[in-house]
Amino acid sequence: MTAETTPRNVPLPITGTCHCGAVSFEMRVPPRYAVACNCSICRSLGAVWGHGDADDITVTAAPGATLGYSHGGKDLVFHTCRTCGSTTHWEGVSREVRNRIAVNLRLAPSGTIEAIGIKHFDGAETRTFLD
């Protein structure tokens, strides 16, 4: 990370939890930026993602606590708490993204997204950042 892309004033680890507390996450390395994607699933979920390597993020949930959903190219599995319905994270399952995870930063403490900074990704058409 360069100084230009390193989030400032982001307490580590970044933590979050679904509404009922059954699923939680801990991100030990801050993302370069939070990502708001406009693809059909991200728009539907209203998530703002913090991407990272699987080694740097821990998701804690009892077995069966989440419902997994995959669509399109089936590269990602989106996880939602079975109890409260909060979408907590996605994990990469294809070879290209297998060691990647993104957590829903809307479940982190207030101010986290603002401290990291947000970029807008056009996942609906061009698959490039808009800003």
Summary of the structure (lengths in Angstrom):
residues: 131
radius of gyration: 14.0
end to end distance: 18.5
largest distance: 40.2
contacts: 372
relative contact order: 0.25
helix: 13%
strand: 39%
